[in-house]
Amino acid sequence: MCRNIRTLHNFEPHATSEEVRAAALQYVRKVSGMTKPSAANQEIFDQAVAEIAHTTEHLLADLVTKAPPKDREVEAAKAKERAAKRYGTQVASA
């Protein structure tokens, strides 16, 4: 999976439409192999992003889980800590 696509399910607050669209855009870029389509492909590229975002919204709305929702700030802090360990950088304290 593309590193820029983030998990959107089971977070509080729920994923926004902008987050869903950004994930759809990254997916279409990855699958198509292009970050900026040519003028000839722009319309179909944009249509694919819109359709995938729409389907993703439905998926997220219909998924069920018994796990408690994750906190975005806590998960972001964990990711920063993992990156610091992986890349040997310092993590700024809050």
PDB file of N, CA, C and O in Angstrom:
ATOM      1  N   MET A   1       0.848  -1.187   0.000  1.00  0.00           N
ATOM      2  CA  MET A   1       0.000   0.000   0.000  1.00  0.00           C
ATOM      3  C   MET A   1       0.883   1.236   0.000  1.00  0.00           C
ATOM      4  O   MET A   1       1.978   1.243   0.563  1.00  0.00           O
ATOM      5  N   CYS A   2       0.396   2.247  -0.624  1.00  0.00           N
ATOM      6  CA  CYS A   2       1.115   3.514  -0.672  1.00  0.00           C
ATOM      7  C   CYS A   2       1.262   4.075   0.745  1.00  0.00           C
ATOM      8  O   CYS A   2       0.298   4.077   1.511  1.00  0.00           O
ATOM      9  N   ARG A   3       2.432   4.538   1.090  1.00  0.00           N
ATOM     10  CA  ARG A   3       2.669   5.052   2.442  1.00  0.00           C
ATOM     11  C   ARG A   3       1.832   6.282   2.771  1.00  0.00           C
ATOM     12  O   ARG A   3       1.584   6.566   3.943  1.00  0.00           O
ATOM     13  N   ASN A   4       1.396   7.014   1.749  1.00  0.00           N
ATOM     14  CA  ASN A   4       0.628   8.231   1.995  1.00  0.00           C
ATOM     15  C   ASN A   4      -0.851   7.967   2.253  1.00  0.00           C
ATOM     16  O   ASN A   4      -1.574   8.878   2.658  1.00  0.00           O
ATOM     17  N   ILE A   5      -1.313   6.745   2.026  1.00  0.00           N
ATOM     18  CA  ILE A   5      -2.700   6.417   2.305  1.00  0.00           C
ATOM     19  C   ILE A   5      -2.775   5.955   3.749  1.00  0.00           C
ATOM     20  O   ILE A   5      -2.110   4.996   4.140  1.00  0.00           O
ATOM     21  N   ARG A   6      -3.582   6.640   4.533  1.00  0.00           N
ATOM     22  CA  ARG A   6      -3.709   6.366   5.962  1.00  0.00           C
ATOM     23  C   ARG A   6      -4.992   5.620   6.264  1.00  0.00           C
ATOM     24  O   ARG A   6      -5.977   5.745   5.536  1.00  0.00           O
ATOM     25  N   THR A   7      -4.983   4.844   7.336  1.00  0.00           N
ATOM     26  CA  THR A   7      -6.188   4.192   7.799  1.00  0.00           C
ATOM     27  C   THR A   7      -7.200   5.260   8.204  1.00  0.00           C
ATOM     28  O   THR A   7      -6.861   6.209   8.912  1.00  0.00           O
ATOM     29  N   LEU A   8      -8.432   5.101   7.756  1.00  0.00           N
ATOM     30  CA  LEU A   8      -9.467   6.085   8.047  1.00  0.00           C
ATOM     31  C   LEU A   8     -10.575   5.527   8.930  1.00  0.00           C
ATOM     32  O   LEU A   8     -11.404   6.279   9.443  1.00  0.00           O
ATOM     33  N   HIS A   9     -10.589   4.217   9.105  1.00  0.00           N
ATOM     34  CA  HIS A   9     -11.662   3.573   9.866  1.00  0.00           C
ATOM     35  C   HIS A   9     -11.400   3.603  11.367  1.00  0.00           C
ATOM     36  O   HIS A   9     -10.264   3.462  11.819  1.00  0.00           O
ATOM     37  N   ASN A  10     -12.464   3.789  12.120  1.00  0.00           N
ATOM     38  CA  ASN A  10     -12.475   3.684  13.583  1.00  0.00           C
ATOM     39  C   ASN A  10     -11.648   4.765  14.274  1.00  0.00           C
ATOM     40  O   ASN A  10     -10.911   4.486  15.221  1.00  0.00           O
ATOM     41  N   PHE A  11     -11.774   5.976  13.802  1.00  0.00           N
ATOM     42  CA  PHE A  11     -11.138   7.116  14.460  1.00  0.00           C
ATOM     43  C   PHE A  11     -12.217   8.047  14.986  1.00  0.00           C
ATOM     44  O   PHE A  11     -13.321   8.121  14.446  1.00  0.00           O
ATOM     45  N   GLU A  12     -11.879   8.737  16.026  1.00  0.00           N
ATOM     46  CA  GLU A  12     -12.768   9.749  16.576  1.00  0.00           C
ATOM     47  C   GLU A  12     -12.013  11.064  16.592  1.00  0.00           C
ATOM     48  O   GLU A  12     -10.984  11.128  17.265  1.00  0.00           O
ATOM     49  N   PRO A  13     -12.430  12.102  15.920  1.00  0.00           N
ATOM     50  CA  PRO A  13     -13.635  12.170  15.104  1.00  0.00           C
ATOM     51  C   PRO A  13     -13.470  11.381  13.801  1.00  0.00           C
ATOM     52  O   PRO A  13     -12.355  11.048  13.400  1.00  0.00           O
ATOM     53  N   HIS A  14     -14.588  11.092  13.159  1.00  0.00           N
ATOM     54  CA  HIS A  14     -14.581  10.311  11.926  1.00  0.00           C
ATOM     55  C   HIS A  14     -13.800  11.027  10.825  1.00  0.00           C
ATOM     56  O   HIS A  14     -13.588  12.239  10.869  1.00  0.00           O
ATOM     57  N   ALA A  15     -13.384  10.245   9.849  1.00  0.00           N
ATOM     58  CA  ALA A  15     -12.656  10.804   8.709  1.00  0.00           C
ATOM     59  C   ALA A  15     -13.526  11.830   7.986  1.00  0.00           C
ATOM     60  O   ALA A  15     -14.731  11.641   7.816  1.00  0.00           O
ATOM     61  N   THR A  16     -12.893  12.903   7.573  1.00  0.00           N
ATOM     62  CA  THR A  16     -13.606  13.946   6.833  1.00  0.00           C
ATOM     63  C   THR A  16     -13.650  13.588   5.349  1.00  0.00           C
ATOM     64  O   THR A  16     -12.913  12.719   4.884  1.00  0.00           O
ATOM     65  N   SER A  17     -14.514  14.266   4.624  1.00  0.00           N
ATOM     66  CA  SER A  17     -14.591  14.060   3.171  1.00  0.00           C
ATOM     67  C   SER A  17     -13.266  14.406   2.506  1.00  0.00           C
ATOM     68  O   SER A  17     -12.878  13.776   1.522  1.00  0.00           O
ATOM     69  N   GLU A  18     -12.569  15.413   3.043  1.00  0.00           N
ATOM     70  CA  GLU A  18     -11.271  15.802   2.488  1.00  0.00           C
ATOM     71  C   GLU A  18     -10.244  14.674   2.671  1.00  0.00           C
ATOM     72  O   GLU A  18      -9.456  14.395   1.767  1.00  0.00           O
ATOM     73  N   GLU A  19     -10.259  14.035   3.834  1.00  0.00           N
ATOM     74  CA  GLU A  19      -9.330  12.918   4.081  1.00  0.00           C
ATOM     75  C   GLU A  19      -9.640  11.746   3.160  1.00  0.00           C
ATOM     76  O   GLU A  19      -8.729  11.106   2.636  1.00  0.00           O
ATOM     77  N   VAL A  20     -10.921  11.466   2.963  1.00  0.00           N
ATOM     78  CA  VAL A  20     -11.326  10.377   2.074  1.00  0.00           C
ATOM     79  C   VAL A  20     -10.909  10.691   0.648  1.00  0.00           C
ATOM     80  O   VAL A  20     -10.401   9.816  -0.053  1.00  0.00           O
ATOM     81  N   ARG A  21     -11.116  11.926   0.208  1.00  0.00           N
ATOM     82  CA  ARG A  21     -10.726  12.305  -1.150  1.00  0.00           C
ATOM     83  C   ARG A  21      -9.209  12.232  -1.333  1.00  0.00           C
ATOM     84  O   ARG A  21      -8.729  11.799  -2.381  1.00  0.00           O
ATOM     85  N   ALA A  22      -8.456  12.654  -0.318  1.00  0.00           N
ATOM     86  CA  ALA A  22      -6.992  12.592  -0.409  1.00  0.00           C
ATOM     87  C   ALA A  22      -6.526  11.147  -0.537  1.00  0.00           C
ATOM     88  O   ALA A  22      -5.601  10.860  -1.298  1.00  0.00           O
ATOM     89  N   ALA A  23      -7.154  10.240   0.195  1.00  0.00           N
ATOM     90  CA  ALA A  23      -6.795   8.821   0.093  1.00  0.00           C
ATOM     91  C   ALA A  23      -7.149   8.285  -1.298  1.00  0.00           C
ATOM     92  O   ALA A  23      -6.379   7.529  -1.889  1.00  0.00           O
ATOM     93  N   ALA A  24      -8.307   8.675  -1.814  1.00  0.00           N
ATOM     94  CA  ALA A  24      -8.715   8.242  -3.152  1.00  0.00           C
ATOM     95  C   ALA A  24      -7.747   8.770  -4.207  1.00  0.00           C
ATOM     96  O   ALA A  24      -7.387   8.052  -5.140  1.00  0.00           O
ATOM     97  N   LEU A  25      -7.331  10.018  -4.057  1.00  0.00           N
ATOM     98  CA  LEU A  25      -6.379  10.606  -4.995  1.00  0.00           C
ATOM     99  C   LEU A  25      -5.052   9.849  -4.975  1.00  0.00           C
ATOM    100  O   LEU A  25      -4.489   9.551  -6.028  1.00  0.00           O
ATOM    101  N   GLN A  26      -4.559   9.541  -3.789  1.00  0.00           N
ATOM    102  CA  GLN A  26      -3.306   8.792  -3.685  1.00  0.00           C
ATOM    103  C   GLN A  26      -3.437   7.411  -4.317  1.00  0.00           C
ATOM    104  O   GLN A  26      -2.515   6.936  -4.980  1.00  0.00           O
ATOM    105  N   TYR A  27      -4.591   6.765  -4.107  1.00  0.00           N
ATOM    106  CA  TYR A  27      -4.830   5.451  -4.690  1.00  0.00           C
ATOM    107  C   TYR A  27      -4.801   5.532  -6.221  1.00  0.00           C
ATOM    108  O   TYR A  27      -4.124   4.740  -6.876  1.00  0.00           O
ATOM    109  N   VAL A  28      -5.533   6.487  -6.780  1.00  0.00           N
ATOM    110  CA  VAL A  28      -5.583   6.619  -8.242  1.00  0.00           C
ATOM    111  C   VAL A  28      -4.201   6.960  -8.795  1.00  0.00           C
ATOM    112  O   VAL A  28      -3.810   6.447  -9.844  1.00  0.00           O
ATOM    113  N   ARG A  29      -3.461   7.820  -8.100  1.00  0.00           N
ATOM    114  CA  ARG A  29      -2.096   8.131  -8.540  1.00  0.00           C
ATOM    115  C   ARG A  29      -1.232   6.877  -8.555  1.00  0.00           C
ATOM    116  O   ARG A  29      -0.478   6.650  -9.501  1.00  0.00           O
ATOM    117  N   LYS A  30      -1.339   6.072  -7.520  1.00  0.00           N
ATOM    118  CA  LYS A  30      -0.517   4.868  -7.412  1.00  0.00           C
ATOM    119  C   LYS A  30      -0.878   3.867  -8.507  1.00  0.00           C
ATOM    120  O   LYS A  30       0.001   3.330  -9.182  1.00  0.00           O
ATOM    121  N   VAL A  31      -2.175   3.621  -8.676  1.00  0.00           N
ATOM    122  CA  VAL A  31      -2.625   2.633  -9.648  1.00  0.00           C
ATOM    123  C   VAL A  31      -2.333   3.072 -11.081  1.00  0.00           C
ATOM    124  O   VAL A  31      -1.941   2.263 -11.922  1.00  0.00           O
ATOM    125  N   SER A  32      -2.530   4.368 -11.348  1.00  0.00           N
ATOM    126  CA  SER A  32      -2.322   4.867 -12.712  1.00  0.00           C
ATOM    127  C   SER A  32      -0.854   5.111 -13.023  1.00  0.00           C
ATOM    128  O   SER A  32      -0.459   5.125 -14.188  1.00  0.00           O
ATOM    129  N   GLY A  33      -0.043   5.303 -11.987  1.00  0.00           N
ATOM    130  CA  GLY A  33       1.373   5.570 -12.200  1.00  0.00           C
ATOM    131  C   GLY A  33       1.653   7.015 -12.576  1.00  0.00           C
ATOM    132  O   GLY A  33       2.737   7.329 -13.068  1.00  0.00           O
ATOM    133  N   MET A  34       0.683   7.898 -12.348  1.00  0.00           N
ATOM    134  CA  MET A  34       0.911   9.306 -12.686  1.00  0.00           C
ATOM    135  C   MET A  34       0.394  10.206 -11.574  1.00  0.00           C
ATOM    136  O   MET A  34      -0.680   9.987 -11.013  1.00  0.00           O
ATOM    137  N   THR A  35       1.191  11.227 -11.272  1.00  0.00           N
ATOM    138  CA  THR A  35       0.762  12.173 -10.248  1.00  0.00           C
ATOM    139  C   THR A  35      -0.058  13.301 -10.844  1.00  0.00           C
ATOM    140  O   THR A  35      -0.934  13.856 -10.182  1.00  0.00           O
ATOM    141  N   LYS A  36       0.222  13.637 -12.083  1.00  0.00           N
ATOM    142  CA  LYS A  36      -0.534  14.678 -12.777  1.00  0.00           C
ATOM    143  C   LYS A  36      -0.860  14.144 -14.164  1.00  0.00           C
ATOM    144  O   LYS A  36       0.021  14.041 -15.019  1.00  0.00           O
ATOM    145  N   PRO A  37      -2.133  13.804 -14.388  1.00  0.00           N
ATOM    146  CA  PRO A  37      -2.490  13.246 -15.697  1.00  0.00           C
ATOM    147  C   PRO A  37      -2.436  14.296 -16.805  1.00  0.00           C
ATOM    148  O   PRO A  37      -2.535  15.497 -16.552  1.00  0.00           O
ATOM    149  N   SER A  38      -2.280  13.825 -18.011  1.00  0.00           N
ATOM    150  CA  SER A  38      -2.305  14.724 -19.171  1.00  0.00           C
ATOM    151  C   SER A  38      -3.719  15.254 -19.346  1.00  0.00           C
ATOM    152  O   SER A  38      -4.667  14.740 -18.752  1.00  0.00           O
ATOM    153  N   ALA A  39      -3.849  16.274 -20.157  1.00  0.00           N
ATOM    154  CA  ALA A  39      -5.171  16.847 -20.424  1.00  0.00           C
ATOM    155  C   ALA A  39      -6.122  15.791 -20.986  1.00  0.00           C
ATOM    156  O   ALA A  39      -7.321  15.824 -20.709  1.00  0.00           O
ATOM    157  N   ALA A  40      -5.595  14.863 -21.767  1.00  0.00           N
ATOM    158  CA  ALA A  40      -6.409  13.803 -22.359  1.00  0.00           C
ATOM    159  C   ALA A  40      -6.955  12.848 -21.302  1.00  0.00           C
ATOM    160  O   ALA A  40      -8.012  12.249 -21.495  1.00  0.00           O
ATOM    161  N   ASN A  41      -6.242  12.704 -20.191  1.00  0.00           N
ATOM    162  CA  ASN A  41      -6.656  11.773 -19.144  1.00  0.00           C
ATOM    163  C   ASN A  41      -7.255  12.445 -17.914  1.00  0.00           C
ATOM    164  O   ASN A  41      -7.718  11.752 -17.008  1.00  0.00           O
ATOM    165  N   GLN A  42      -7.260  13.765 -17.858  1.00  0.00           N
ATOM    166  CA  GLN A  42      -7.702  14.479 -16.655  1.00  0.00           C
ATOM    167  C   GLN A  42      -9.136  14.128 -16.245  1.00  0.00           C
ATOM    168  O   GLN A  42      -9.399  13.872 -15.070  1.00  0.00           O
ATOM    169  N   GLU A  43     -10.046  14.117 -17.191  1.00  0.00           N
ATOM    170  CA  GLU A  43     -11.454  13.863 -16.869  1.00  0.00           C
ATOM    171  C   GLU A  43     -11.654  12.469 -16.273  1.00  0.00           C
ATOM    172  O   GLU A  43     -12.337  12.329 -15.259  1.00  0.00           O
ATOM    173  N   ILE A  44     -11.077  11.452 -16.877  1.00  0.00           N
ATOM    174  CA  ILE A  44     -11.241  10.089 -16.372  1.00  0.00           C
ATOM    175  C   ILE A  44     -10.516   9.914 -15.038  1.00  0.00           C
ATOM    176  O   ILE A  44     -10.979   9.175 -14.169  1.00  0.00           O
ATOM    177  N   PHE A  45      -9.391  10.586 -14.879  1.00  0.00           N
ATOM    178  CA  PHE A  45      -8.638  10.567 -13.625  1.00  0.00           C
ATOM    179  C   PHE A  45      -9.496  11.158 -12.498  1.00  0.00           C
ATOM    180  O   PHE A  45      -9.628  10.558 -11.431  1.00  0.00           O
ATOM    181  N   ASP A  46     -10.075  12.333 -12.743  1.00  0.00           N
ATOM    182  CA  ASP A  46     -10.926  12.985 -11.750  1.00  0.00           C
ATOM    183  C   ASP A  46     -12.172  12.158 -11.448  1.00  0.00           C
ATOM    184  O   ASP A  46     -12.614  12.091 -10.301  1.00  0.00           O
ATOM    185  N   GLN A  47     -12.738  11.526 -12.481  1.00  0.00           N
ATOM    186  CA  GLN A  47     -13.911  10.682 -12.289  1.00  0.00           C
ATOM    187  C   GLN A  47     -13.568   9.482 -11.408  1.00  0.00           C
ATOM    188  O   GLN A  47     -14.351   9.098 -10.539  1.00  0.00           O
ATOM    189  N   ALA A  48     -12.402   8.897 -11.633  1.00  0.00           N
ATOM    190  CA  ALA A  48     -11.978   7.757 -10.815  1.00  0.00           C
ATOM    191  C   ALA A  48     -11.799   8.174  -9.359  1.00  0.00           C
ATOM    192  O   ALA A  48     -12.214   7.448  -8.456  1.00  0.00           O
ATOM    193  N   VAL A  49     -11.191   9.328  -9.120  1.00  0.00           N
ATOM    194  CA  VAL A  49     -11.015   9.822  -7.751  1.00  0.00           C
ATOM    195  C   VAL A  49     -12.371  10.011  -7.088  1.00  0.00           C
ATOM    196  O   VAL A  49     -12.561   9.604  -5.942  1.00  0.00           O
ATOM    197  N   ALA A  50     -13.312  10.623  -7.793  1.00  0.00           N
ATOM    198  CA  ALA A  50     -14.641  10.869  -7.229  1.00  0.00           C
ATOM    199  C   ALA A  50     -15.364   9.564  -6.913  1.00  0.00           C
ATOM    200  O   ALA A  50     -15.977   9.438  -5.853  1.00  0.00           O
ATOM    201  N   GLU A  51     -15.299   8.596  -7.820  1.00  0.00           N
ATOM    202  CA  GLU A  51     -15.982   7.316  -7.602  1.00  0.00           C
ATOM    203  C   GLU A  51     -15.367   6.542  -6.439  1.00  0.00           C
ATOM    204  O   GLU A  51     -16.087   5.956  -5.631  1.00  0.00           O
ATOM    205  N   ILE A  52     -14.057   6.539  -6.355  1.00  0.00           N
ATOM    206  CA  ILE A  52     -13.387   5.831  -5.263  1.00  0.00           C
ATOM    207  C   ILE A  52     -13.670   6.516  -3.934  1.00  0.00           C
ATOM    208  O   ILE A  52     -13.891   5.841  -2.928  1.00  0.00           O
ATOM    209  N   ALA A  53     -13.667   7.835  -3.914  1.00  0.00           N
ATOM    210  CA  ALA A  53     -14.001   8.567  -2.684  1.00  0.00           C
ATOM    211  C   ALA A  53     -15.427   8.257  -2.248  1.00  0.00           C
ATOM    212  O   ALA A  53     -15.680   8.045  -1.063  1.00  0.00           O
ATOM    213  N   HIS A  54     -16.348   8.230  -3.184  1.00  0.00           N
ATOM    214  CA  HIS A  54     -17.750   7.929  -2.883  1.00  0.00           C
ATOM    215  C   HIS A  54     -17.893   6.525  -2.304  1.00  0.00           C
ATOM    216  O   HIS A  54     -18.567   6.332  -1.292  1.00  0.00           O
ATOM    217  N   THR A  55     -17.268   5.564  -2.936  1.00  0.00           N
ATOM    218  CA  THR A  55     -17.319   4.181  -2.456  1.00  0.00           C
ATOM    219  C   THR A  55     -16.661   4.054  -1.090  1.00  0.00           C
ATOM    220  O   THR A  55     -17.143   3.309  -0.236  1.00  0.00           O
ATOM    221  N   THR A  56     -15.579   4.766  -0.880  1.00  0.00           N
ATOM    222  CA  THR A  56     -14.881   4.727   0.409  1.00  0.00           C
ATOM    223  C   THR A  56     -15.757   5.306   1.513  1.00  0.00           C
ATOM    224  O   THR A  56     -15.787   4.771   2.621  1.00  0.00           O
ATOM    225  N   GLU A  57     -16.470   6.395   1.222  1.00  0.00           N
ATOM    226  CA  GLU A  57     -17.398   6.973   2.204  1.00  0.00           C
ATOM    227  C   GLU A  57     -18.425   5.928   2.636  1.00  0.00           C
ATOM    228  O   GLU A  57     -18.708   5.783   3.826  1.00  0.00           O
ATOM    229  N   HIS A  58     -18.982   5.200   1.662  1.00  0.00           N
ATOM    230  CA  HIS A  58     -19.951   4.149   1.981  1.00  0.00           C
ATOM    231  C   HIS A  58     -19.306   3.024   2.791  1.00  0.00           C
ATOM    232  O   HIS A  58     -19.897   2.523   3.748  1.00  0.00           O
ATOM    233  N   LEU A  59     -18.115   2.639   2.411  1.00  0.00           N
ATOM    234  CA  LEU A  59     -17.404   1.587   3.142  1.00  0.00           C
ATOM    235  C   LEU A  59     -17.210   1.987   4.599  1.00  0.00           C
ATOM    236  O   LEU A  59     -17.523   1.212   5.503  1.00  0.00           O
ATOM    237  N   LEU A  60     -16.703   3.172   4.828  1.00  0.00           N
ATOM    238  CA  LEU A  60     -16.448   3.627   6.191  1.00  0.00           C
ATOM    239  C   LEU A  60     -17.738   3.733   7.000  1.00  0.00           C
ATOM    240  O   LEU A  60     -17.738   3.448   8.198  1.00  0.00           O
ATOM    241  N   ALA A  61     -18.824   4.134   6.369  1.00  0.00           N
ATOM    242  CA  ALA A  61     -20.110   4.263   7.060  1.00  0.00           C
ATOM    243  C   ALA A  61     -20.680   2.898   7.438  1.00  0.00           C
ATOM    244  O   ALA A  61     -21.370   2.771   8.450  1.00  0.00           O
ATOM    245  N   ASP A  62     -20.395   1.882   6.632  1.00  0.00           N
ATOM    246  CA  ASP A  62     -20.995   0.564   6.844  1.00  0.00           C
ATOM    247  C   ASP A  62     -20.149  -0.392   7.678  1.00  0.00           C
ATOM    248  O   ASP A  62     -20.669  -1.388   8.180  1.00  0.00           O
ATOM    249  N   LEU A  63     -18.863  -0.113   7.835  1.00  0.00           N
ATOM    250  CA  LEU A  63     -18.015  -0.996   8.631  1.00  0.00           C
ATOM    251  C   LEU A  63     -18.436  -0.967  10.092  1.00  0.00           C
ATOM    252  O   LEU A  63     -18.817   0.079  10.618  1.00  0.00           O
ATOM    253  N   VAL A  64     -18.364  -2.134  10.748  1.00  0.00           N
ATOM    254  CA  VAL A  64     -18.676  -2.212  12.172  1.00  0.00           C
ATOM    255  C   VAL A  64     -17.478  -2.790  12.910  1.00  0.00           C
ATOM    256  O   VAL A  64     -16.709  -3.579  12.360  1.00  0.00           O
ATOM    257  N   THR A  65     -17.337  -2.384  14.158  1.00  0.00           N
ATOM    258  CA  THR A  65     -16.253  -2.890  14.987  1.00  0.00           C
ATOM    259  C   THR A  65     -16.666  -2.819  16.446  1.00  0.00           C
ATOM    260  O   THR A  65     -17.479  -1.981  16.835  1.00  0.00           O
ATOM    261  N   LYS A  66     -16.103  -3.698  17.239  1.00  0.00           N
ATOM    262  CA  LYS A  66     -16.340  -3.668  18.683  1.00  0.00           C
ATOM    263  C   LYS A  66     -15.210  -2.933  19.394  1.00  0.00           C
ATOM    264  O   LYS A  66     -15.295  -2.659  20.591  1.00  0.00           O
ATOM    265  N   ALA A  67     -14.155  -2.618  18.651  1.00  0.00           N
ATOM    266  CA  ALA A  67     -13.007  -1.923  19.234  1.00  0.00           C
ATOM    267  C   ALA A  67     -13.373  -0.469  19.493  1.00  0.00           C
ATOM    268  O   ALA A  67     -14.129   0.132  18.730  1.00  0.00           O
ATOM    269  N   PRO A  68     -12.838   0.094  20.567  1.00  0.00           N
ATOM    270  CA  PRO A  68     -13.106   1.507  20.825  1.00  0.00           C
ATOM    271  C   PRO A  68     -12.421   2.367  19.763  1.00  0.00           C
ATOM    272  O   PRO A  68     -11.382   1.979  19.229  1.00  0.00           O
ATOM    273  N   PRO A  69     -12.996   3.529  19.455  1.00  0.00           N
ATOM    274  CA  PRO A  69     -12.382   4.403  18.455  1.00  0.00           C
ATOM    275  C   PRO A  69     -10.989   4.852  18.889  1.00  0.00           C
ATOM    276  O   PRO A  69     -10.726   5.070  20.071  1.00  0.00           O
ATOM    277  N   LYS A  70     -10.100   4.984  17.894  1.00  0.00           N
ATOM    278  CA  LYS A  70      -8.740   5.454  18.166  1.00  0.00           C
ATOM    279  C   LYS A  70      -8.729   6.977  18.178  1.00  0.00           C
ATOM    280  O   LYS A  70      -9.504   7.631  17.480  1.00  0.00           O
ATOM    281  N   ASP A  71      -7.836   7.516  18.985  1.00  0.00           N
ATOM    282  CA  ASP A  71      -7.671   8.963  19.077  1.00  0.00           C
ATOM    283  C   ASP A  71      -6.616   9.388  18.063  1.00  0.00           C
ATOM    284  O   ASP A  71      -5.512   8.844  18.052  1.00  0.00           O
ATOM    285  N   ARG A  72      -6.940  10.340  17.226  1.00  0.00           N
ATOM    286  CA  ARG A  72      -6.021  10.777  16.162  1.00  0.00           C
ATOM    287  C   ARG A  72      -4.700  11.300  16.711  1.00  0.00           C
ATOM    288  O   ARG A  72      -3.638  10.997  16.168  1.00  0.00           O
ATOM    289  N   GLU A  73      -4.759  12.082  17.780  1.00  0.00           N
ATOM    290  CA  GLU A  73      -3.537  12.661  18.336  1.00  0.00           C
ATOM    291  C   GLU A  73      -2.631  11.588  18.928  1.00  0.00           C
ATOM    292  O   GLU A  73      -1.412  11.649  18.771  1.00  0.00           O
ATOM    293  N   VAL A  74      -3.212  10.615  19.600  1.00  0.00           N
ATOM    294  CA  VAL A  74      -2.427   9.520  20.177  1.00  0.00           C
ATOM    295  C   VAL A  74      -1.773   8.704  19.065  1.00  0.00           C
ATOM    296  O   VAL A  74      -0.596   8.355  19.158  1.00  0.00           O
ATOM    297  N   GLU A  75      -2.530   8.403  18.020  1.00  0.00           N
ATOM    298  CA  GLU A  75      -1.984   7.624  16.900  1.00  0.00           C
ATOM    299  C   GLU A  75      -0.892   8.405  16.166  1.00  0.00           C
ATOM    300  O   GLU A  75       0.095   7.814  15.728  1.00  0.00           O
ATOM    301  N   ALA A  76      -1.053   9.722  16.027  1.00  0.00           N
ATOM    302  CA  ALA A  76      -0.028  10.552  15.384  1.00  0.00           C
ATOM    303  C   ALA A  76       1.250  10.552  16.215  1.00  0.00           C
ATOM    304  O   ALA A  76       2.348  10.494  15.662  1.00  0.00           O
ATOM    305  N   ALA A  77       1.116  10.617  17.537  1.00  0.00           N
ATOM    306  CA  ALA A  77       2.296  10.590  18.413  1.00  0.00           C
ATOM    307  C   ALA A  77       3.019   9.250  18.297  1.00  0.00           C
ATOM    308  O   ALA A  77       4.249   9.207  18.275  1.00  0.00           O
ATOM    309  N   LYS A  78       2.259   8.159  18.225  1.00  0.00           N
ATOM    310  CA  LYS A  78       2.865   6.828  18.061  1.00  0.00           C
ATOM    311  C   LYS A  78       3.622   6.751  16.736  1.00  0.00           C
ATOM    312  O   LYS A  78       4.721   6.199  16.680  1.00  0.00           O
ATOM    313  N   ALA A  79       3.040   7.301  15.673  1.00  0.00           N
ATOM    314  CA  ALA A  79       3.687   7.275  14.360  1.00  0.00           C
ATOM    315  C   ALA A  79       4.979   8.078  14.376  1.00  0.00           C
ATOM    316  O   ALA A  79       5.975   7.660  13.785  1.00  0.00           O
ATOM    317  N   LYS A  80       4.972   9.221  15.043  1.00  0.00           N
ATOM    318  CA  LYS A  80       6.188  10.034  15.138  1.00  0.00           C
ATOM    319  C   LYS A  80       7.271   9.294  15.911  1.00  0.00           C
ATOM    320  O   LYS A  80       8.448   9.360  15.557  1.00  0.00           O
ATOM    321  N   GLU A  81       6.874   8.595  16.956  1.00  0.00           N
ATOM    322  CA  GLU A  81       7.837   7.829  17.743  1.00  0.00           C
ATOM    323  C   GLU A  81       8.435   6.684  16.919  1.00  0.00           C
ATOM    324  O   GLU A  81       9.639   6.435  16.975  1.00  0.00           O
ATOM    325  N   ARG A  82       7.584   5.992  16.156  1.00  0.00           N
ATOM    326  CA  ARG A  82       8.085   4.914  15.288  1.00  0.00           C
ATOM    327  C   ARG A  82       9.049   5.466  14.249  1.00  0.00           C
ATOM    328  O   ARG A  82      10.082   4.855  13.973  1.00  0.00           O
ATOM    329  N   ALA A  83       8.717   6.623  13.668  1.00  0.00           N
ATOM    330  CA  ALA A  83       9.589   7.235  12.664  1.00  0.00           C
ATOM    331  C   ALA A  83      10.913   7.642  13.276  1.00  0.00           C
ATOM    332  O   ALA A  83      11.961   7.488  12.648  1.00  0.00           O
ATOM    333  N   ALA A  84      10.878   8.159  14.495  1.00  0.00           N
ATOM    334  CA  ALA A  84      12.115   8.564  15.165  1.00  0.00           C
ATOM    335  C   ALA A  84      13.021   7.357  15.386  1.00  0.00           C
ATOM    336  O   ALA A  84      14.234   7.440  15.193  1.00  0.00           O
ATOM    337  N   LYS A  85      12.434   6.250  15.787  1.00  0.00           N
ATOM    338  CA  LYS A  85      13.231   5.031  15.981  1.00  0.00           C
ATOM    339  C   LYS A  85      13.784   4.524  14.648  1.00  0.00           C
ATOM    340  O   LYS A  85      14.939   4.108  14.557  1.00  0.00           O
ATOM    341  N   ARG A  86      12.941   4.566  13.624  1.00  0.00           N
ATOM    342  CA  ARG A  86      13.334   4.051  12.317  1.00  0.00           C
ATOM    343  C   ARG A  86      14.428   4.886  11.689  1.00  0.00           C
ATOM    344  O   ARG A  86      15.374   4.346  11.117  1.00  0.00           O
ATOM    345  N   TYR A  87      14.308   6.214  11.792  1.00  0.00           N
ATOM    346  CA  TYR A  87      15.240   7.104  11.113  1.00  0.00           C
ATOM    347  C   TYR A  87      16.275   7.733  12.028  1.00  0.00           C
ATOM    348  O   TYR A  87      17.126   8.496  11.572  1.00  0.00           O
ATOM    349  N   GLY A  88      16.210   7.418  13.315  1.00  0.00           N
ATOM    350  CA  GLY A  88      17.209   7.923  14.249  1.00  0.00           C
ATOM    351  C   GLY A  88      17.133   9.414  14.481  1.00  0.00           C
ATOM    352  O   GLY A  88      18.162  10.056  14.693  1.00  0.00           O
ATOM    353  N   THR A  89      15.948   9.980  14.446  1.00  0.00           N
ATOM    354  CA  THR A  89      15.771  11.416  14.669  1.00  0.00           C
ATOM    355  C   THR A  89      15.179  11.658  16.048  1.00  0.00           C
ATOM    356  O   THR A  89      14.676  10.743  16.700  1.00  0.00           O
ATOM    357  N   GLN A  90      15.251  12.894  16.469  1.00  0.00           N
ATOM    358  CA  GLN A  90      14.704  13.287  17.770  1.00  0.00           C
ATOM    359  C   GLN A  90      13.224  13.586  17.634  1.00  0.00           C
ATOM    360  O   GLN A  90      12.787  14.145  16.628  1.00  0.00           O
ATOM    361  N   VAL A  91      12.441  13.212  18.656  1.00  0.00           N
ATOM    362  CA  VAL A  91      11.022  13.537  18.701  1.00  0.00           C
ATOM    363  C   VAL A  91      10.856  14.735  19.624  1.00  0.00           C
ATOM    364  O   VAL A  91      11.301  14.708  20.772  1.00  0.00           O
ATOM    365  N   ALA A  92      10.217  15.783  19.123  1.00  0.00           N
ATOM    366  CA  ALA A  92       9.980  16.975  19.933  1.00  0.00           C
ATOM    367  C   ALA A  92       8.933  16.677  20.985  1.00  0.00           C
ATOM    368  O   ALA A  92       7.894  16.095  20.675  1.00  0.00           O
ATOM    369  N   SER A  93       9.186  17.065  22.216  1.00  0.00           N
ATOM    370  CA  SER A  93       8.226  16.847  23.294  1.00  0.00           C
ATOM    371  C   SER A  93       7.180  17.945  23.261  1.00  0.00           C
ATOM    372  O   SER A  93       7.460  19.098  22.931  1.00  0.00           O
ATOM    373  N   ALA A  94       5.959  17.549  23.615  1.00  0.00           N
ATOM    374  CA  ALA A  94       4.846  18.516  23.612  1.00  0.00           C
ATOM    375  C   ALA A  94       4.735  19.213  24.928  1.00  0.00           C
ATOM    376  O   ALA A  94       3.858  20.058  25.107  1.00  0.00           O
TER     377      ALA A  94
END
